[in-house]
Amino acid sequence: MNFDTAKEKFASISQNISGALDVKSGESDNQEIFVSEIGRTCPWDSEYESYYDKTTDCYFWQNDTINPPEWQYWYEGISSDFGDYGWMEYDYDENIWYIEVSDGEWNPLPEKYDTTKLWHFSTSR
């Protein structure tokens, strides 16, 4: 699974994840966030330094090293097809998903992927 490699790449960045939304702060492994878009609470996964939604097999975190901060998503079965990359962002203006295909290069998600079961926050917050 290339998720491990991708997370290592972002390890230093992800330490800067902001305490946005309904995040319970602290250094414990019990951080969680309520995601109203899917109607459930998602726990923090300290191994991957991301929140995790088991139902959709999606890891997500807020990249606050860019302005404005963006939520990035890793959907197993899609993201893992892109090797060491594969993080996804939703473009609210274009209403489409983008995926990182190489270092800093983001392309629209190819149409061969079914996006009907993918969720994203309603706004970039």
ZICOR-V390476 format. One line per field, one symbol per residue. ss: DSSP state (@ for helix, = for strand, . for the rest). phi: phi as a letter, one per 40 degrees, with the letter a starting at -180 (. if undefined). A space follows every 50 residues. Layout:
BEGIN
ss=???
phi=???
END
This chain:
BEGIN
ss=..@@@@@@@.@@@@.................====....======....= ===....======......======...@@@@.....====....===== ==..====.................
phi=.ccdccccdcdcccccdcccgcccchcccccaacbccbgacbccbccbfa cbbcdbfbcaaccccbbcdbcbbbcdgbdccbgcbhcbbbccccfbcbbc badgbbbdcdccccbcbcbaccbcg
END
